[in-house]
Amino acid sequence: MAKELTHRADELQALGWSADDVARYAELWDYRQRWGAMNLEREDRLFLRKAEAALPAIVTGKAAAKKNIREKSYYLWLRFHLDAMTAAEQGFGLSDGSRGAWAMLLEEELRLLDYYQPVLGLPDTLKAKGFDAVRAEMAADAVSLAADGGSMQQYDFKAALDTLKATETSRWRHLLDQDGAQPYPVLDGPTAVSFRQQVRSRFVPLVRQTLPSLAESDKPEPADDWSGAVDADS
């Protein structure tokens, strides 16, 4: 009998399972909770085992808090994508002070995670999926900014992770699901500084209000010169 109080269909969907398989899992999970695994067909029991083996282990409470935040999967996932963008930008021939809007979004989110130190267990990471839409919205806004103070480059958001998955098992997901090179706004000098401030203004309250483990936090906002900021060379 599963110990969870509800099924984890959303997580299977995030892992790329088809809608039919996700629905089948949820239905079988509910049936097992009511009537027990012995009343399921062998094929259905095997399917449930396969689905539950694909799900990440639930780590909560003290066990989750003991792990350094930079070792947490969500943090490493963001860092992986940031490092891939940084490597790509080195080939763009950018001027000093220029930075991709997407890279700045990830830098600032990592900076806040370092500062506030959320648990980043399952409740936090499920809620953090809501950040996807905010990142995409702010990156879209940066396109018009790049026209006045920057440039438009092209970047394949899936390539680095696809390469990783070709050699090792990873449950990480793509930052964007579009195939091939995508528009990648790069901002220069004052425009980059202004955009970074906009990201901070948006993400500081967003992180505080979204992640359940920070609900009781009374830590003040980080100063702009806080030394824990994540940079491209760390």
C-alpha atoms as a printed R data frame, in Angstrom:
    type eleno elety resid chain resno      x      y       z
1   ATOM     1    CA   MET     A     1  0.000  0.000   0.000
2   ATOM     2    CA   ALA     A     2  1.390  3.406  -0.932
3   ATOM     3    CA   LYS     A     3  2.188  5.699   1.960
4   ATOM     4    CA   GLU     A     4  1.360  8.944   0.152
5   ATOM     5    CA   LEU     A     5 -1.990 10.558   0.801
6   ATOM     6    CA   THR     A     6 -2.483 11.258  -2.892
7   ATOM     7    CA   HIS     A     7 -1.083 10.035  -6.171
8   ATOM     8    CA   ARG     A     8  1.808 11.795  -7.942
9   ATOM     9    CA   ALA     A     9  0.407 11.983 -11.453
10  ATOM    10    CA   ASP     A    10  1.674 15.536 -11.983
11  ATOM    11    CA   GLU     A    11  5.229 14.368 -11.414
12  ATOM    12    CA   LEU     A    12  4.887 11.580 -13.975
13  ATOM    13    CA   GLN     A    13  3.563 14.105 -16.477
14  ATOM    14    CA   ALA     A    14  6.573 16.343 -15.768
15  ATOM    15    CA   LEU     A    15  8.831 13.358 -16.431
16  ATOM    16    CA   GLY     A    16  7.365 13.051 -19.928
17  ATOM    17    CA   TRP     A    17  4.851 10.214 -19.457
18  ATOM    18    CA   SER     A    18  1.940 10.236 -21.886
19  ATOM    19    CA   ALA     A    19 -1.471 11.540 -20.829
20  ATOM    20    CA   ASP     A    20 -2.944  8.028 -21.142
21  ATOM    21    CA   ASP     A    21 -0.275  6.474 -18.906
22  ATOM    22    CA   VAL     A    22 -0.605  9.267 -16.350
23  ATOM    23    CA   ALA     A    23 -4.376  8.787 -16.231
24  ATOM    24    CA   ARG     A    24 -3.972  5.001 -15.933
25  ATOM    25    CA   TYR     A    25 -1.528  5.429 -13.060
26  ATOM    26    CA   ALA     A    26 -3.892  7.759 -11.165
27  ATOM    27    CA   GLU     A    27 -6.843  5.403 -11.660
28  ATOM    28    CA   LEU     A    28 -4.899  2.324 -10.541
29  ATOM    29    CA   TRP     A    29 -3.421  4.151  -7.582
30  ATOM    30    CA   ASP     A    30 -6.894  5.148  -6.362
31  ATOM    31    CA   TYR     A    31 -8.184  1.603  -6.885
32  ATOM    32    CA   ARG     A    32 -5.296  0.143  -4.890
33  ATOM    33    CA   GLN     A    33 -5.920  2.565  -2.034
34  ATOM    34    CA   ARG     A    34 -9.552  1.434  -1.814
35  ATOM    35    CA   TRP     A    35 -9.373 -2.273  -2.518
36  ATOM    36    CA   GLY     A    36 -5.738 -3.295  -2.098
37  ATOM    37    CA   ALA     A    37 -3.090 -4.444  -4.541
38  ATOM    38    CA   MET     A    38 -4.259 -8.096  -4.463
39  ATOM    39    CA   ASN     A    39 -7.421 -7.109  -6.319
40  ATOM    40    CA   LEU     A    40 -5.466 -5.695  -9.253
41  ATOM    41    CA   GLU     A    41 -4.558 -7.669 -12.334
42  ATOM    42    CA   ARG     A    42 -0.895 -8.672 -12.504
43  ATOM    43    CA   GLU     A    43 -0.345 -6.404 -15.504
44  ATOM    44    CA   ASP     A    44 -1.753 -3.444 -13.573
45  ATOM    45    CA   ARG     A    45  0.411 -4.193 -10.534
46  ATOM    46    CA   LEU     A    46  3.490 -4.270 -12.743
47  ATOM    47    CA   PHE     A    47  2.481 -0.984 -14.345
48  ATOM    48    CA   LEU     A    48  2.123  0.663 -10.922
49  ATOM    49    CA   ARG     A    49  5.541 -0.619  -9.877
50  ATOM    50    CA   LYS     A    50  7.082  0.783 -13.042
51  ATOM    51    CA   ALA     A    51  5.436  4.165 -12.498
52  ATOM    52    CA   GLU     A    52  6.472  4.393  -8.870
53  ATOM    53    CA   ALA     A    53 10.033  3.340  -9.675
54  ATOM    54    CA   ALA     A    54 10.252  6.269 -12.085
55  ATOM    55    CA   LEU     A    55  9.219  8.787  -9.413
56  ATOM    56    CA   PRO     A    56 11.916 10.467  -7.296
57  ATOM    57    CA   ALA     A    57 12.062  9.442  -3.667
58  ATOM    58    CA   ILE     A    58 10.169 11.759  -1.333
59  ATOM    59    CA   VAL     A    59 12.526 13.505   1.063
60  ATOM    60    CA   THR     A    60 10.936 15.684   3.721
61  ATOM    61    CA   GLY     A    61 11.588 17.253   7.087
62  ATOM    62    CA   LYS     A    62 14.988 16.908   8.714
63  ATOM    63    CA   ALA     A    63 16.350 14.508   6.120
64  ATOM    64    CA   ALA     A    64 15.776 17.058   3.349
65  ATOM    65    CA   ALA     A    65 17.066 19.968   5.411
66  ATOM    66    CA   LYS     A    66 20.390 18.239   6.140
67  ATOM    67    CA   LYS     A    67 21.426 18.204   2.490
68  ATOM    68    CA   ASN     A    68 23.342 21.266   1.314
69  ATOM    69    CA   ILE     A    69 21.129 23.318  -0.977
70  ATOM    70    CA   ARG     A    70 23.740 23.206  -3.747
71  ATOM    71    CA   GLU     A    71 23.399 19.418  -3.722
72  ATOM    72    CA   LYS     A    72 19.632 19.482  -4.225
73  ATOM    73    CA   SER     A    73 18.368 18.285  -7.594
74  ATOM    74    CA   TYR     A    74 16.384 21.450  -8.332
75  ATOM    75    CA   TYR     A    75 19.395 23.661  -7.620
76  ATOM    76    CA   LEU     A    76 21.669 21.438  -9.739
77  ATOM    77    CA   TRP     A    77 19.092 21.492 -12.547
78  ATOM    78    CA   LEU     A    78 19.125 25.297 -12.664
79  ATOM    79    CA   ARG     A    79 22.913 25.356 -12.415
80  ATOM    80    CA   PHE     A    80 23.239 22.872 -15.278
81  ATOM    81    CA   HIS     A    81 21.166 25.030 -17.610
82  ATOM    82    CA   LEU     A    82 23.004 28.193 -16.507
83  ATOM    83    CA   ASP     A    83 26.393 26.602 -17.195
84  ATOM    84    CA   ALA     A    84 25.216 25.504 -20.658
85  ATOM    85    CA   MET     A    85 24.090 29.070 -21.446
86  ATOM    86    CA   THR     A    86 27.358 30.520 -20.176
87  ATOM    87    CA   ALA     A    87 29.311 28.176 -22.428
88  ATOM    88    CA   ALA     A    88 27.153 29.140 -25.410
89  ATOM    89    CA   GLU     A    89 27.588 32.868 -24.718
90  ATOM    90    CA   GLN     A    90 31.354 32.481 -24.866
91  ATOM    91    CA   GLY     A    91 30.922 31.696 -28.523
92  ATOM    92    CA   PHE     A    92 28.760 34.750 -29.231
93  ATOM    93    CA   GLY     A    93 31.631 37.242 -29.037
94  ATOM    94    CA   LEU     A    94 29.789 39.479 -26.571
95  ATOM    95    CA   SER     A    95 31.142 42.764 -25.267
96  ATOM    96    CA   ASP     A    96 32.039 43.242 -21.607
97  ATOM    97    CA   GLY     A    97 28.959 43.673 -19.430
98  ATOM    98    CA   SER     A    98 26.672 41.818 -21.815
99  ATOM    99    CA   ARG     A    99 24.625 38.871 -20.564
100 ATOM   100    CA   GLY     A   100 21.784 36.754 -21.847
101 ATOM   101    CA   ALA     A   101 18.385 37.487 -20.303
102 ATOM   102    CA   TRP     A   102 17.771 33.786 -19.623
103 ATOM   103    CA   ALA     A   103 21.138 33.469 -17.887
104 ATOM   104    CA   MET     A   104 20.338 36.433 -15.655
105 ATOM   105    CA   LEU     A   105 16.988 34.888 -14.737
106 ATOM   106    CA   LEU     A   106 18.693 31.691 -13.598
107 ATOM   107    CA   GLU     A   107 21.487 33.552 -11.802
108 ATOM   108    CA   GLU     A   108 19.003 35.554  -9.779
109 ATOM   109    CA   GLU     A   109 16.886 32.536  -8.881
110 ATOM   110    CA   LEU     A   110 19.990 30.657  -7.721
111 ATOM   111    CA   ARG     A   111 21.083 33.719  -5.765
112 ATOM   112    CA   LEU     A   112 17.769 33.734  -3.899
113 ATOM   113    CA   LEU     A   113 17.951 30.006  -3.193
114 ATOM   114    CA   ASP     A   114 21.430 30.496  -1.753
115 ATOM   115    CA   TYR     A   115 20.176 33.362   0.393
116 ATOM   116    CA   TYR     A   116 16.880 31.997   1.703
117 ATOM   117    CA   GLN     A   117 17.956 28.332   1.886
118 ATOM   118    CA   PRO     A   118 14.540 26.696   1.263
119 ATOM   119    CA   VAL     A   119 14.255 22.954   1.941
120 ATOM   120    CA   LEU     A   120 13.695 22.218  -1.776
121 ATOM   121    CA   GLY     A   121 11.924 18.985  -0.946
122 ATOM   122    CA   LEU     A   122  8.977 17.747  -2.967
123 ATOM   123    CA   PRO     A   123  6.476 20.438  -1.810
124 ATOM   124    CA   ASP     A   124  8.900 23.214  -2.809
125 ATOM   125    CA   THR     A   125  9.903 21.751  -6.168
126 ATOM   126    CA   LEU     A   126  6.319 21.081  -7.212
127 ATOM   127    CA   LYS     A   127  5.376 24.692  -6.473
128 ATOM   128    CA   ALA     A   128  8.544 25.949  -8.191
129 ATOM   129    CA   LYS     A   129  7.233 24.684 -11.528
130 ATOM   130    CA   GLY     A   130  5.161 27.855 -11.508
131 ATOM   131    CA   PHE     A   131  8.385 29.807 -12.059
132 ATOM   132    CA   ASP     A   132  8.551 28.456 -15.632
133 ATOM   133    CA   ALA     A   133  5.861 30.835 -16.864
134 ATOM   134    CA   VAL     A   134  7.436 33.826 -15.118
135 ATOM   135    CA   ARG     A   135 10.855 33.131 -16.651
136 ATOM   136    CA   ALA     A   136  9.311 32.810 -20.118
137 ATOM   137    CA   GLU     A   137  7.336 36.027 -19.656
138 ATOM   138    CA   MET     A   138 10.352 38.043 -18.538
139 ATOM   139    CA   ALA     A   139 12.549 36.594 -21.289
140 ATOM   140    CA   ALA     A   140  9.903 37.626 -23.833
141 ATOM   141    CA   ASP     A   141  9.960 41.165 -22.409
142 ATOM   142    CA   ALA     A   142 13.744 41.183 -22.848
143 ATOM   143    CA   VAL     A   143 13.359 40.730 -26.614
144 ATOM   144    CA   SER     A   144 12.217 44.339 -27.031
145 ATOM   145    CA   LEU     A   145 14.955 45.528 -24.655
146 ATOM   146    CA   ALA     A   146 17.592 43.778 -26.762
147 ATOM   147    CA   ALA     A   147 16.518 45.778 -29.806
148 ATOM   148    CA   ASP     A   148 17.559 49.019 -28.053
149 ATOM   149    CA   GLY     A   149 20.408 47.827 -25.852
150 ATOM   150    CA   GLY     A   150 21.700 44.442 -26.871
151 ATOM   151    CA   SER     A   151 21.439 41.794 -29.559
152 ATOM   152    CA   MET     A   152 19.447 38.740 -30.520
153 ATOM   153    CA   GLN     A   153 21.305 35.449 -30.583
154 ATOM   154    CA   GLN     A   154 20.132 31.871 -31.141
155 ATOM   155    CA   TYR     A   155 20.306 29.136 -28.509
156 ATOM   156    CA   ASP     A   156 19.126 25.510 -28.443
157 ATOM   157    CA   PHE     A   157 17.515 25.087 -25.018
158 ATOM   158    CA   LYS     A   158 17.348 21.288 -25.338
159 ATOM   159    CA   ALA     A   159 20.761 20.395 -26.747
160 ATOM   160    CA   ALA     A   160 22.830 20.279 -23.544
161 ATOM   161    CA   LEU     A   161 20.354 18.134 -21.622
162 ATOM   162    CA   ASP     A   162 19.785 15.829 -24.586
163 ATOM   163    CA   THR     A   163 23.545 15.280 -24.740
164 ATOM   164    CA   LEU     A   164 23.644 14.490 -21.029
165 ATOM   165    CA   LYS     A   165 20.746 12.047 -21.280
166 ATOM   166    CA   ALA     A   166 22.480 10.237 -24.132
167 ATOM   167    CA   THR     A   167 25.242  9.151 -21.766
168 ATOM   168    CA   GLU     A   168 23.593  8.914 -18.347
169 ATOM   169    CA   THR     A   169 20.210  8.610 -16.691
170 ATOM   170    CA   SER     A   170 18.664 11.920 -15.685
171 ATOM   171    CA   ARG     A   171 15.163 12.930 -14.601
172 ATOM   172    CA   TRP     A   172 15.856 16.591 -15.272
173 ATOM   173    CA   ARG     A   173 13.527 18.332 -17.680
174 ATOM   174    CA   HIS     A   174 14.130 20.895 -20.382
175 ATOM   175    CA   LEU     A   175 13.904 24.553 -19.482
176 ATOM   176    CA   LEU     A   176 11.970 25.045 -22.736
177 ATOM   177    CA   ASP     A   177 10.447 22.293 -24.860
178 ATOM   178    CA   GLN     A   178 10.877 23.910 -28.290
179 ATOM   179    CA   ASP     A   179 13.157 22.014 -30.658
180 ATOM   180    CA   GLY     A   180 16.120 23.653 -32.363
181 ATOM   181    CA   ALA     A   181 17.651 27.096 -31.985
182 ATOM   182    CA   GLN     A   182 15.417 29.665 -30.304
183 ATOM   183    CA   PRO     A   183 15.661 33.462 -29.931
184 ATOM   184    CA   TYR     A   184 18.044 34.323 -27.094
185 ATOM   185    CA   PRO     A   185 18.044 38.028 -26.135
186 ATOM   186    CA   VAL     A   186 21.354 39.409 -24.892
187 ATOM   187    CA   LEU     A   187 21.407 42.735 -23.046
188 ATOM   188    CA   ASP     A   188 24.299 45.205 -22.893
189 ATOM   189    CA   GLY     A   189 25.619 47.396 -20.085
190 ATOM   190    CA   PRO     A   190 22.923 49.599 -18.479
191 ATOM   191    CA   THR     A   191 20.142 47.592 -20.124
192 ATOM   192    CA   ALA     A   192 21.446 44.396 -18.513
193 ATOM   193    CA   VAL     A   193 21.699 46.130 -15.120
194 ATOM   194    CA   SER     A   194 18.146 47.427 -15.415
195 ATOM   195    CA   PHE     A   195 16.786 44.030 -16.450
196 ATOM   196    CA   ARG     A   196 18.553 42.305 -13.543
197 ATOM   197    CA   GLN     A   197 16.869 44.734 -11.154
198 ATOM   198    CA   GLN     A   198 13.499 43.900 -12.722
199 ATOM   199    CA   VAL     A   199 14.179 40.193 -12.241
200 ATOM   200    CA   ARG     A   200 15.047 40.745  -8.585
201 ATOM   201    CA   SER     A   201 11.922 42.823  -8.009
202 ATOM   202    CA   ARG     A   202  9.799 40.048  -9.491
203 ATOM   203    CA   PHE     A   203 11.525 36.979  -8.087
204 ATOM   204    CA   VAL     A   204 12.185 38.005  -4.479
205 ATOM   205    CA   PRO     A   205  8.492 38.056  -3.493
206 ATOM   206    CA   LEU     A   206  7.733 35.201  -5.889
207 ATOM   207    CA   VAL     A   207 10.188 32.827  -4.221
208 ATOM   208    CA   ARG     A   208  9.152 33.889  -0.729
209 ATOM   209    CA   GLN     A   209  5.442 33.480  -1.415
210 ATOM   210    CA   THR     A   210  5.617 30.319  -3.532
211 ATOM   211    CA   LEU     A   211  7.919 27.903  -1.711
212 ATOM   212    CA   PRO     A   212  6.117 26.291   1.257
213 ATOM   213    CA   SER     A   213  9.290 25.885   3.322
214 ATOM   214    CA   LEU     A   214  9.720 29.673   3.359
215 ATOM   215    CA   ALA     A   215  6.206 30.395   4.616
216 ATOM   216    CA   GLU     A   216  7.424 31.168   8.129
217 ATOM   217    CA   SER     A   217 10.667 32.868   7.100
218 ATOM   218    CA   ASP     A   218 11.196 36.399   8.415
219 ATOM   219    CA   LYS     A   219 14.557 36.875   6.707
220 ATOM   220    CA   PRO     A   220 14.830 40.330   5.073
221 ATOM   221    CA   GLU     A   221 15.402 40.736   1.362
222 ATOM   222    CA   PRO     A   222 19.021 40.273   0.261
223 ATOM   223    CA   ALA     A   223 20.982 43.445  -0.426
224 ATOM   224    CA   ASP     A   224 21.967 44.098  -4.037
225 ATOM   225    CA   ASP     A   225 25.627 43.665  -3.099
226 ATOM   226    CA   TRP     A   226 25.045 40.452  -1.130
227 ATOM   227    CA   SER     A   227 28.210 38.394  -1.667
228 ATOM   228    CA   GLY     A   228 26.436 35.061  -2.038
229 ATOM   229    CA   ALA     A   229 25.285 35.825  -5.570
230 ATOM   230    CA   VAL     A   230 25.954 33.063  -8.090
231 ATOM   231    CA   ASP     A   231 28.199 34.156 -10.921
232 ATOM   232    CA   ALA     A   232 29.327 32.557 -14.126
233 ATOM   233    CA   ASP     A   233 32.773 31.652 -12.759
234 ATOM   234    CA   SER     A   234 31.717 29.923  -9.539
